[in-house]
């Protein structure tokens, strides 16, 4: 982890990682694995988390708010589709 994430203790970092993993698994089809590759503090004080799914097949970047909700998620090519039931309203995570 780089020094920009030093404002967050290990517990908060783990909670943010788990929130991202849960969000991805709950809202997207055919997720086998979620790997976190980078974590750093955003300009707004939350955390930005980068990672891959399905053994590195597709990348993502997630913004995690201070309450550990997911503020945004951008996905790379080959990222699985969102689940039908989560399209109009995100599924709980």
Secondary structure, DSSP 8 states (H G I E B T S, - for coil): --GGGTTS-HHHHHHHHHHHHHHHHHHBTT---EEEEEEEE-TTSSEEEEEEETTTTEEEEEEE-TTS-EEEEEE-TT---B-GGGSSS----
